[in-house]
Amino acid sequence: MPDNDYIEINDTYQQALSLLELNSRIKNVVYEAFPDTCWLRAEMSDVRTNASSGHCYLEFVEKDPVNGQLVARARASIWAKTFRMIKPYFESQTGQLFASGLKVLVRVSVEFHELYGFSLTVLDIDPAYTLGDMVRKRMEVVRRLKEEGVFLLNKELPFPPLPQRIAVITSPTAAGYEDFLNQISGNGRGYVFYVKLFPAIMQGEKTEESVILALESIYKYLENFDVVVIIRGGGATSDLNSFDSYLLAANCAQFPLPVITGIGHERDDTVVDMVAHTRVKTPTAVAEFLIDCMDQASEKLDDMQQNICSMMSDILRKRKSDLQLLCNRLPVVATNKIEKNRSLLTSLGVRFPVMASSFLKLQASKLESFQILLKEKVFTCLDSYSRVIQMEEQFVRMASPDYILKRGYSLTLRNGQIIKEVKALHEGDKIVTRFADGDACSSVESVALRSKLKNN
């Protein structure tokens, strides 16, 4: 039994393929499926150049458009002779470094080697595809900014007539920054500019974050500046990708001060250039633009000065002419005025006695009327006051003690003082009772209050 089993297993070994045979069959299948070259769309990754041989080794990858996960990968190589032609051609056409992360369209030969496995050899490249992808991404950012309504915000800001207070965003070691300072400080008209540097990284992956932080720093001192200048002198064109960033462009578009860009390239506008208030080519051109703005303001002031002087000259000439005309007319006007007033005085002199006589008669008549009216008023008042006096006299007479005594009443006095209450008297008091016709003296024997009399 063990021997039979061994024989069956040995037969299986005899039927199995060796790895070389398997790989050879795969090689033949691949060759039959891809006898010629084909064009491949993919993203470059892990691009490396062998310094000694000049060969370029890389990977082509494809990612899921939804979640960004890798869905395919393949090794590739570009032999030195081909790479020396492809690389400068691609970079000159696209303005991008031949590096990882770019989507490319390449012509490849498909190979499977028994020892090294599956690989691709790059024979040609179409830069237009990469350019198209870059344009597509840029257009997508522009479309998003327009949909959000911020694309033209910075362009719509009024530009200051005297842009002297300048916030500059750039690298402090950039040659373009030095060119900008030299140009703006050495302007021939002697304009004074106040420049404040806000340092930022202007190339590489940190450009977006660095420039946004610089904008945030400027925002804290917004009232101290007229414009913001973003400049970048020199550097690889591929570094411009950061200026196509949505976040950076959105920050520039919504910044409350006019943004001027001079990023140092002429081939294409970045999205930041598109949303900026003003775009010029180089840092030096930015300085020239600001100096030109000052020139325009100076020319406007000169024009205004000339216009004012011209207007004042015209006004003075007109006033002089008017005065001369008045001087010429004044004697005639004065003579006419005097003659008119003289005639009026003559007329008044003739009419005055008659008017005075009529006036005096009228006033005399009024005085007579007032005299009669006054006399009537006086008699009326005297009659009225006489009746009042008579009534008051009668009232005083009725209130007199003598009148009261004549009516049967009497007054009790003690020591010349009228006694009003019985409780003011005491036994033995000498009192005087006054009647209408005389007084009676008496002595108080007893005093009894009314309440006690009632009780008794």
Protein Blocks (a to p, Z undefined) as FASTA:
>chain_A
ZZmmmmmmmmmmmmpccfklmmmmmmmmmmmmmmbccddddddehiacdfknopacdddd
dddfklopafbdcdddddfklmmmmmmmmmmmnopacdehiacdddddddddfklopadd
dfbdcfklmmmmmmmmmmmmmmmmmmnopmmmmmmpccdfblfbccddddfkbmklmmmm
mmmmmpfklpacddddddddfedjklmmmmmmmmmmmmmmmmmpfbdcdddeejifklmm
mmmpfklmmmmmmpcbdcdddehpakbccfklmmpmbdcfblmlmmmmmmmmmmmmmmmm
mmmmmmmmmmmmmmmmmmmmmmmmmmmmmmmmmmmmmmmmmmmmmmmmmmmmmmmmmmmm
mmmmmmmmmmmmmmmmmmmmmmmmmmmmmmmmmmmmmmpmklmmmnopacddeehiacfb
fklpcehiacddddfkbccddddfbdcdfklmmmZZ
